[in-house]
Amino acid sequence: MTTLQTDISAIIVTWNSSQWISNCLKSLMTDLRSFCYKIVVVDNASADETPDLIRENFPEVILVRNAVNEGFAQACNRALLECKSEYVLFINPDTEVIPGMTDTLISFMKGHPEAGAIGPTLLNTNGSLQLSGNTFPNLKNIWFESLFLDRLFPKNRFFGSHKLSHLNRSEVCKVDWTMGSCLLLRKEALDKAGIFDNRFFLFFEETDLCLRLKKAGYEVYIIPEAKIVHGGGSSHLQNYNTNKIIHYHRSLFHYFNKNLPAQLLWVRVAIFIRSVIRIFMWLSLYPCRTQTAKEKFRGYCEAIKLCLFFK
């Protein structure tokens, strides 16, 4: 087991997370008992009782309260001001750590100096697997997703290459990037690559960071023996509302504008076509007056505006 000399900081960004945060913190603190650690929670102006719940029940947690919702990237960067540790663990409030996760991740880091960032295996609440390691976004993958080819042929190495669904997830996997819902970084690597880009309000901030880690000479891995339950991932499609669709596409365009500017025009074309297809798809369900259909319809209408007017 890892000794008390190991120094780790855990960062959680909350926004109206009262239904999850207690379970997350309890499981995380239990898993960190063999470490010298600190936990920093940045609350992005929650309208529920999240901050009060943390302050009253977890006094050892450093709580930073933002007056406005600054987004995930900026909140993480604010928490990093409190962190001088050897390792930094970013973890979502809608997660439950399975015992031994942190020790497994740290042990792998110690044995693999080339690892700049690693993630555990993400599980749904029913125990099924969430695919959490991807290749970097590119024009090919955007078109495959837009035309549903990645869903029609998920195990195909060509059409399913973006989500790497063909990989054997029972083995350590080297990936381009993995989800920020639970991501351990070597602080030395983070210092070299730089902190999160504040221009990403939500989505693609960890993708951009992992790209910079790769450019700095580090690798990114998924570790099968380390596991965490990600409750939010289980209901991802249902929770993918109008605002999230807008944030997703704005961040996608920013990612390409920053890292692959020559491809941005064709990405906008692909997203325009994708949005039109999905508007008609959700419009067909709109008469049923389901909230999901309404949210998706409005979201993809806004995505078309972004295709035309993104700067």
Buried (B, 14 or more C-beta within 10 A) or exposed (E): EBEEEBBBBBBBBBBBBBEBBBBBBBBBBEBBEBBBBBBBBBBBBBEBEBBEBBBEEBEEBBBBBBEEBBBBBBBBBBBBEBBEBBBBBBBBBBBBBBEBBBBBBBBBBBEBEEBBBBBBBBBBBEEEEBBBBBBBBBBBBBBBBBBEBBEEBEEBEEBBBBBBBEBEBEEBBEBBBBBBBBBBBBBEBBEBBEBBBBBBBBBBBBBBBBBBBBEBEBBBBBBBBBBBBBBBBBEEEEEBBBBBBBBBBBBBBBBBBBBBEEBBEEBBBBBBBBBBBBBEEBBEBEEEEEEBBBBBBBBBBBBBEBBEEBE
